[in-house]
Amino acid sequence: MQLEPFLLNHKGEFNGHKDIELNYMTLDDGIELCKSLEAYTEDEYMFTLELFSDGSFSIFQKDYWKEGEHSLDHKDRLILSVDNRV
């Protein structure tokens, strides 16, 4: 099973954001996942990694919603949270 279709098609959501959390993933693997998500969507979307000072990070699908389309005016959709806290 490929990770990209699983992440993008996962039914568990909260306010339209994916409700997926991993306990650990390397930063390098997270960056590669962003690249592979972009390739999987044929560069229709850009994916970014937001890094926190404790080593945790989140991956977002940029500009997923159009202006005013999300009830809270979000434009970017959370795809994955990674809790790398030691």
N, C-alpha and C positions, 0 to 999 in steps of 0.2 A: 504494500500500500504506500502510495506517495503521500508525503506530508501536506503538500500544497492543496490538493483537492479536499483533503480532510479538513484543513483549517478554514478554507473559504466556504465549504458547504456544511459545516457543523451546525446543527440545529439549535444548540444551546446558546442563547443570546440574552442580553439584558439591555433594553433600550436600543436595540439594533447592533450593539457591540458584541463580539464573540466572547463567550464566557469560558475561555480556555487558559489554564495556568499550568506551567511546568515548574518543577522544583529546581531544575538546573539545566543550563545550556551555556556553552562557551560564547563569548562575544563574537569570535570569528564565525562560529556556526550560525549565530543570529544574523550577521551581515550576509552570509551566504544564503540564508533562508530568504532574506529580503530580495536578493538578486534572483533566486529561483522563483519566488512569487511573481516578480515582474515578468520573467520569461513565461511562466505559466499563463499569465493574463495577457500575453503577447504585448507587453508594455502599455496596455490600456491604463493601468494604474501604477503609481509610484508607491513603494513601501519604504517606510523609515523606521529606524530603531531609535527609541528614546532611552538613553542610558541614565541611571540614577547613581549617586555617589556610593551606594552600598553594593554596587555590582549588578543589581537587578535591572531588567529592561523590559520595554514593551515594544511591540511591532504594530504599526498603524498603516492602514490603507488610506493614502492621501486622497482628498477630494472625492470620497465615495458618494457623499450626498451633495446635491445642489443647494444653493442658497435657499433657506426656508423650508427645505424638504424634511429635515429632522426636527422633531418637536422641541428639542433643546438647542437648535441652531448649530449642531455639530456638523462639521464637514468631513472630518477624518474618522474612520472606523477602527476601533481596537480589534486586532486579530489575535494577539497572543501576549500573555504576560509571563515573564520568567522571573522567579524569585531566587536569585543567587545569593541571598544573604547568608553569611557564614555564622 
